[in-house]
């Protein structure tokens, strides 16, 4: 039950992100990724800062993160994920619904912008940010709408098959989720997210090499 409960927070945490506050950071783990947290004053949200090496190229990490329509196949607890509107190249609005095993399902609508990208030759830095647009269409009766959802990815190449990722987010999971579940889920949610992105990026590399 503890393992399941810690994972419950994964997607209530995962896609909601950073601001700039004066609170001191608390380091909650240093392996396999450095994870730091601090509260967001005036809210139930926490800001989380995670960073570490991924055994996948920055280009493949970028490709994995930008293909929202495939999230339901490889991101834990994602039941639905789709692009609602393409605004411009590297900019879109997406909808995601999370099917959580213990608490009510959550969903969110976010506006995503690529601020910089990895070039075809593997150079450059992938930088992405997003923020919530929770009222773009009505909430579903059986699902809690997450209204605070802001975040960033920053992924730099570290050789042909490695990259260094900095993933920042803050979370107000909305509705009723006990604080102890949120606290339990901090480390596992970040770890599982980064590992899922790494695995998907590796799959994309293998598919490309096999000619699929």
N, C-alpha and C positions, 0 to 999 in steps of 0.2 A: 504493500500500500504506500509506503514512503516513496519508493521509486516512482510509482505512478503519480502520486501527488506532486512530486517535484517537477515532473514533466508537464503537469497541467498548466503551469504558468508560462510555458515556453512561448506560445503564440499570443497569450495575453501580454507578455513582455516584449516579444521579439520585434514587432514592427512599429515601435513608438520611441521618440528620440530626443536629441540634446538641446539644451539651452545653456546659458552662462549664468551660474549662480556662485555666491561667495562661500558656500558651505565647503568644508574640507572633505577630500576624498577618503574613503575607506577601502583599502585593498582586501578583497575577499578571497582571492586565489591568485597564484602566480604561474600555475601549470595546469594544462598545457598552454593556456593563454592567461595573460594578465587581465584581471577583471576588477574594476573599481566602481564603487557606488557612492551616491550622496543624495539626500532628499531634495525635492523641488519645493521650495517654500510656498505655503499657501495652497498646496494641493496634496492629493494622496500619491502623487507620482514620485518616482525615483529616476535619477539620471544614472545611466550605466555607461561606462567606458571600457571597451574590451579591445585588446590588440594581441597580435601574434602572427607567426608564420603559417602559411598554408602551402601544402605540397601540391600546388597547381599554379599555372601561369596566371598573371594578372589579366591577360586577355580572356582566358577561359572563365575566370571568376566573374569578369564583367559580363560575359555572354550569359552565364548562369543567372546572375542577379537581374539582368534586364529582360529576361523572358518570363514575365509574370504568369503568362497563361499556362506554363508548365509546373508552377509551384505545387499544384495539387498532387503531382506525381512523386515529389521528392522532399517537400518541406513538411516536417511533422505537424499533424493536426490541421493542415490546410484542406478544407473540404471543397471550397470554391475559390478560384482566383482567375480574374479576367481583366483585360484592358477595356475600360469603358470608353475612353476617348484618346486619340492621338492628337496632341496639341501641336507638336513640331518634332523635328528629328531630335531624339533623345529626351523628349518630354511627353508625358502621358498621365492620364488619370486611371486608377485601377481600383477594383473592388475585391476584397478578400473576406471569406468567411471561415472561421475556425471552429472545428467540431471538437470540443473539449470533453474529456471523459468524466469529470466530476462536477463541473459548474456549467451554467448556461452558455450556449454558443455565443461567440463574439463575432462582430464584423466591423470593417472599417473601409472608408473611402479615402484614398490619398492621391495627392498630386506629386508626381515624381519628376525630377529634373536631373539630367546628367550635366555636370558642370565641366568635366573634362573626361577624356577617354584614352584608352590604350590604342595606339596606331596599329595598322596591319603588320608592321615590322616588330611589334612587341614593345616599343618604347612608349613613354608617357605614363600618366597616372589616371586611374579611374576614380572619379569623385562624383558621388551622387547624394542628393538630399531630397527629403520629402516632408510634406506637412498634410494635416487632415483637412478634408472638405466634407465633414460629416453630414451636412444637410443637402448634399447634391441630389439625393433621392430619399424617399421615406424609409424609416426603419422597418425591419421585419418583426412581426409579432412575437416570434419564438427566439429572437436573437437580440443581444445587448449591443448597441452601437458604441464603439470606442471613439470618443471625441477628441482625445489628446493623442496625436500620432505624428511625431516629428522626428526625423533622424538623418544620419549621414553614414555613408561608406567612403573610405579612402583606401585604395588598394594600389600598392607600388610593386613593380617587378623586382624580383630578387633572383635573377637568373632565368633560364629557359623554362624551368618547371617548378618555380617557387615564386611566392609573392608574400608581401607583408600587409596585413589588413588592420585597419583601425575602424571599429564599428561602435558608434555612439548612439544611445537612445535613452529616452526617459519613458516612464510608464505610469499611466493611470488606467488600470485594467477595466474600470467601469463596473457598475453593479456591485454585487456582493462576493468578494473573494477574501477569505481570511488573511490577515497580515502574515501569519506563519507560513502560508502556502507561497505567498509572494517571496518571502525571505528564503524559503527552501529552494525556490525555483531559480534564483538569480544565477548561481553558478552553472547548474545543469542546462538552463535555457540558452545561455550564451554559448556554452561548449557545444551543445547539440546543434545549434544554428550554424556556427562556424564549421563544424564537421560536415554538416549536410551540404553547405555551399562548396566546401572542398571536394567532397565526393562527387557532386554534380559536375563541377568543373573538370574533374578527372575523367568522368564519363564522356563529356563533350570532346576532350582531347583524344580519347580512345576511339570515338566514333569518327572523328576527322581523320585519324591515322589509318583507320580501316576502310575509309572511303565511303562511309555511310552518309 
